[in-house]
């Protein structure tokens, strides 16, 4: 018979390395995105190179339905743009809400709908109208792409106008 812990942990989980703030990051994501939650907070059973017994070592959490664990592994590794969460938004209000939550909480703006949270994790806040325009191909895809290339946070109205030509 499986233990309760075994049954609740996903078979495949994204592991995100943090210096010391995995729990704070997980709580921020849970407060910001729907279908997100913080699960188990596991403390170190002994001292380790970047922490001591009793420190938060692993945090199980879900971000927009994706199971993750945050590992407080120390400063050896940093997040980079090779990994990002892409959050599909339905309108400008939703785009603004997520963008402003990430950037306004110590994060940084980047280009083309990308930003980083204060822990260095990259996010793509991507309105569906943009991905639909790109998937449509042809001139409308080119116009939407060219418009996107001039933006930081995606402007839904500008993308919609570009699609129409």
N, C-alpha and C positions, 0 to 999 in steps of 0.2 A: 504494500500500500504506500502511495506517495505521501510525503509530508505536506502540510499546508504550504510551506514555503516553496516547495517544488511545484505545486499546482499553480501558484500565483505568478511565478516568474516565466516570462515568455521564452519560447525556444530560441528565438533569434532576437537579440537586443543590441541596440547601438550603445557603445561605451564611449562616453565623452570624458576626456581627461581635464581635470581642473587642478589648479594649484591648491587652494584650500576652501573654495566657495561653492562646491557642488550643491550643497543644501540650499543656499541662498539663490543660486541660479534655478534650481528645480522649482522652488517656491514662486519665483518671478514668472517662470513659464506657465505654471499652473494657474496663476492669477491672471495671466494675459491672454492665453489661448483657450478656446473651447476644447472639450474632450481631452483635457490635460489634468493631471493629478500627481501628487507626491505620494509614493508608497513607503516602503520600508527605508529606514535610516539605520545603517549598520555601522557600529562603532568598532574601531580597531581593538582586537583582543590583546595586542601587545605593542610595544614601540616599533617604529619603522623609520627608514631614513629621513622622511620629511614630516614625521608626526610622532605622537606618543599614544600610549594606551588610552582608550576612551575618546579619542578624537573621532569625528565623523570620517569614515573611510569610504563608504559607498552609499549612494542614495539611488533608490529605484524610483523612476518617475515616467510619466507619459506626456508627450508633447503632441498635441493635435492627433491623438490616436496612435502615435508611434512609441513603442516601449523603448526606454533608455535607462542607462545607469550612468551616474556621475561618479567618477573615481577621483578622490582627492589624492593625486599621485605626486604632488609637488611641482616644482618649477621647471623640470627637465624638458617638458614638451609644451608647445603652444598651439592653439587653434590657428588654422589658416583657411583661405578660401577654397582649398581642395575639398572641403566638406561644408555644406550649408543645409539649412532647412529651407524648403521653399513652401511658402504659405500662399495658397490661392485665395484671392479676395473677390467678392462679388460686386463691389462698388467703391467709390472714392472714400466714403465714410469708413468702411472697413479697412481700406488701405491706409488711410490716415491714422486710424486707431492703433493698428499694429506698428506701423512705422514710428509714430510718436512715442509709443510705449518703449520701444527698443532704444531709439535715439535719445529720447528724453530721460532715460534712466542710465545715463552715463555711456551710451553707445555712440557710434560714429556712422555718419552717412557715407555711402560710397556711390557708385554709378549704376544706372540701369536697374533700379529697384533693389539693389543690394545695400545692406547695412550690417554693422557688427554690434552685438550687445557688449555690455561693459566687461564681460569675461572673455571677449575676443571671438566668440562664436559667430559665424556668418549666417545671415538670413536673407532670403530673397522674398520680398513682399510683392507678389505678382498678381495683378488684376487678371481675371479670366478673359476679359476683352482683349488683352495683349496676347495671351497664348492662343486664343481663337483666331485672331488676325494673322499671327505667324503661321498657324496650321492651315489657314485658307490658301496660303501661297499667292503667287502672282504679284500684281501691283499693290494690292492692299497690304500684303505682308511686307513688301519693301517700304511702303510709306509708314506703316506702324513701326517697323524696325528703325528706320531713320529717325522718327520722332523719339522713340525710346532712347536712342543713343545720345540724345541731348539732355536727358533727365537724370536726376538722382532718385527721388521718390517719383513713382509713376503717376502721371496725371491722366486719369481715365478719360476725361473730356477731350484732351488732345489726341489720345490714341483713337478714340471713336471718330473724331474729325478726320484723322489721317486715314483711317480705314475707308471712309466715305470718299476721300479724295477732295 
